[in-house]
Amino acid sequence: MKRILFIFSLVLIISCESPVNNGVSEENQAKFEQQIQSFRTFTEGISKKDLELTMSVISDDIQWSPPVYNGGETIGYDGFVEALKGYIETFDYVQFLEGEGPNLGPALSADANTAFWSGSLYSSATPTDDPSGLRVYGVWKWKHTESGAEGGNKWYGLINFNEEGKIYGFSDYMDYHGMQVQIENYLKSSQN
């Protein structure tokens, strides 16, 4: 009987232990959450056609790798601003849908927000829990101002933040040509 009581007590003690730490510090989790908020401010500015709001989270020394072929050159602040102005003038009703598209892993539930990822548990480089590099997945929805064509593009971005929490590195990945194809298809279908 003492043995059963001992085993039961041992099981009770073990089951009441704290959950295993996932290796992410509270400081890094807060940093990650702040970077998500900065990205959301960026997309909100684009949606509202508010360049000042958009640029409020961008570092003066940003290096941007656009989604179009340009010989692998990065673009600085002025070029980034000009490109954003072009998007804002060319498209209405721009909206970023976080994590839209297929789930990114079998362990995730269907309603999981799979838009934001950071750190690297497995990497060909040194694994880290530092969230200074943010990976973002989603869909940009838009309406072409001139034609009225509505469309959308799957999008992936690699975003780096500086010590001030501003975006200083930004790589866009999407089918830029697909935007033009969607507009042309709309124009063809509206002529019929």
C-alpha positions in Angstrom: 0.0 0.0 0.0 2.9 2.4 0.8 4.4 1.6 -2.5 1.1 2.5 -4.4 0.8 5.7 -2.4 4.5 6.6 -3.2 4.0 5.9 -6.9 0.7 7.9 -6.9 2.5 10.8 -5.1 5.4 10.7 -7.6 3.0 10.8 -10.6 1.2 13.7 -9.1 4.3 15.7 -8.5 5.7 15.0 -12.0 2.3 16.0 -13.6 2.2 19.3 -11.7 5.6 20.4 -12.9 5.8 23.6 -15.0 5.5 23.1 -18.8 8.8 22.8 -20.7 10.2 26.1 -21.8 10.0 26.5 -25.6 13.4 28.3 -25.6 11.9 31.7 -26.5 12.7 34.4 -24.0 10.0 36.9 -23.0 12.2 39.7 -24.4 12.5 38.0 -27.8 8.7 37.2 -27.9 8.0 40.9 -27.2 10.4 41.9 -29.9 8.7 39.6 -32.3 5.3 40.9 -31.5 6.5 44.5 -31.9 7.9 43.7 -35.4 4.6 42.2 -36.4 2.9 45.4 -35.3 5.5 47.4 -37.3 4.7 45.4 -40.4 1.0 45.9 -39.8 1.6 49.6 -39.6 3.4 49.4 -42.9 0.5 47.6 -44.6 -2.1 49.8 -43.0 -0.3 52.9 -44.4 -0.5 51.3 -47.9 -4.2 50.4 -47.5 -5.0 54.0 -46.4 -2.7 55.5 -49.1 -0.9 57.2 -46.2 2.8 57.3 -47.3 3.8 59.0 -44.0 2.3 56.2 -41.9 3.9 53.6 -44.2 7.3 55.2 -43.9 7.1 55.7 -40.1 8.4 52.2 -39.7 11.1 52.3 -42.4 14.7 53.1 -41.6 16.5 55.9 -43.6 19.1 53.3 -44.6 16.7 50.7 -45.9 18.0 48.3 -48.5 15.1 46.9 -50.6 15.2 43.9 -53.0 12.1 44.4 -55.2 10.0 41.6 -56.7 11.1 42.4 -60.2 14.4 41.5 -61.9 16.8 44.3 -61.6 20.2 42.6 -61.8 20.2 41.8 -58.1 20.7 45.4 -57.1 19.2 46.6 -53.8 17.4 49.9 -53.8 17.7 52.6 -51.1 15.3 54.9 -49.3 14.5 57.2 -52.2 13.8 54.4 -54.7 11.7 52.6 -52.1 9.6 55.7 -51.5 9.1 56.1 -55.3 8.0 52.5 -55.7 5.5 52.9 -52.9 4.2 56.1 -54.4 3.7 54.1 -57.6 1.7 51.4 -55.9 -0.4 53.9 -54.0 -1.2 55.8 -57.2 -1.8 52.7 -59.3 -4.0 50.7 -57.0 -7.1 51.3 -54.8 -8.5 49.1 -52.0 -5.1 47.5 -51.3 -5.3 45.0 -48.5 -2.8 42.6 -47.1 -4.4 39.3 -45.9 -2.1 37.7 -43.4 -1.3 34.1 -43.9 -3.8 33.6 -46.6 -3.3 30.5 -48.7 -2.6 26.9 -47.8 -1.5 26.0 -44.3 2.3 25.9 -44.1 2.6 22.7 -42.0 0.6 19.7 -40.9 1.0 20.5 -37.2 -0.9 23.7 -37.6 -4.6 24.0 -37.2 -6.7 25.3 -40.0 -7.3 28.6 -38.2 -3.7 29.2 -37.2 -2.2 32.5 -38.2 0.7 31.3 -40.4 1.7 34.7 -41.6 4.6 35.5 -39.3 7.8 33.5 -38.6 11.1 34.4 -37.0 14.2 32.8 -35.6 15.6 29.5 -36.8 15.4 26.2 -35.0 16.8 24.4 -38.0 19.1 26.3 -40.3 22.1 25.8 -42.6 23.5 28.8 -40.7 23.7 29.0 -36.9 20.3 28.3 -35.3 19.0 31.3 -33.3 16.0 32.5 -31.5 16.7 36.1 -32.4 13.6 37.5 -34.1 15.4 40.4 -35.9 14.6 38.7 -39.2 10.8 38.3 -39.9 9.4 36.1 -42.6 5.9 37.1 -43.7 3.4 35.2 -45.8 0.1 36.4 -47.2 -1.9 37.7 -50.1 -2.0 41.3 -51.4 -5.5 42.1 -52.7 -6.0 45.2 -54.9 -8.1 47.1 -57.4 -6.3 48.7 -60.4 -7.3 52.4 -60.3 -7.3 53.0 -64.1 -9.1 49.8 -65.3 -11.1 48.8 -62.3 -9.6 45.3 -62.4 -9.5 43.5 -59.1 -6.8 41.0 -58.3 -4.4 39.5 -55.8 -1.0 38.1 -55.4 0.5 35.5 -53.1 3.4 37.2 -51.4 6.4 36.4 -49.2 8.7 38.9 -47.6 11.9 38.8 -45.7 12.2 41.7 -43.4 15.0 42.8 -41.1 14.8 45.3 -38.3 17.4 47.5 -36.8 18.0 48.3 -33.1 15.3 51.0 -33.2 12.7 48.5 -34.4 12.5 50.0 -37.9 12.7 48.0 -41.2 16.1 48.3 -42.7 16.2 45.2 -45.0 13.2 44.2 -47.1 13.0 41.5 -49.8 9.7 41.1 -51.7 8.7 37.9 -53.5 5.6 37.8 -55.6 4.6 37.3 -59.2 4.8 40.9 -60.3 4.1 40.1 -63.9 0.9 38.3 -62.7 -0.5 41.6 -61.7 -0.3 42.9 -65.3 -1.8 39.6 -66.6 -4.7 39.9 -64.2 -5.3 43.5 -65.4 -5.0 42.5 -69.1 -7.4 39.5 -68.6 -9.9 41.9 -67.0 -9.7 44.3 -69.9 -10.1 41.5 -72.5 -13.2 40.1 -70.6 -14.8 43.6 -70.3 -14.5 44.1 -74.1 -16.5 41.0 -74.9 
